[in-house]
Amino acid sequence: MDPVSVGLLAALAGGAGGEVGRQAWAGLSALVRRPFHHGDSRGQVPVVSSGEAELVRLVEDPGDQGRAQALSTALAVRAALDEDFRTGLASWQEQARLVRTGDGAVTNTVSGGTQHGPVVQGRDFTHLSFTTPPPPPPSAGAPGDSAADSTR
């Protein structure tokens, strides 16, 4: 099972996605608050978080990526130990994909005249460098550069 996106969790906790986002967050909250069915056949119960404390902490500060990561981790651990939770979380994730949170969104705009060199559009670039020649000089035949204009 894929971990729940940290960006999605933070966005939903912060109220992104309008009514659909609110419903997705309510669904996750209800899922996390279900009884935690874990342990092995000998009755030994590992000490792990249900995810509820992490959920509450993220609501207190939705912009804190560390809190969102802690919730994502708690959900993954619980899903690994609780088959019912894993099934419910997978179903929730499928529905949460419909929420538009801006997570991963890219908007590219090129403006300001002629570009004399590479224009890269995308997201999350690192370690890029370009060697480009200097822009060409203005052409002699450009409007306003005629011999008649220079005699005025």
Secondary structure by P-SEA (a helix, b strand, c coil): cccccaaaaaaaaaccccaaaaaaaaaaaaaaacccccccccccccccccaaaaaaaaaaccccaaaaaaaaaaaaaaaaccaaaaaaaaaaaaaaccccccccbbbbbbccccccccccccccccbbbbbbcccccccccccccccccccc
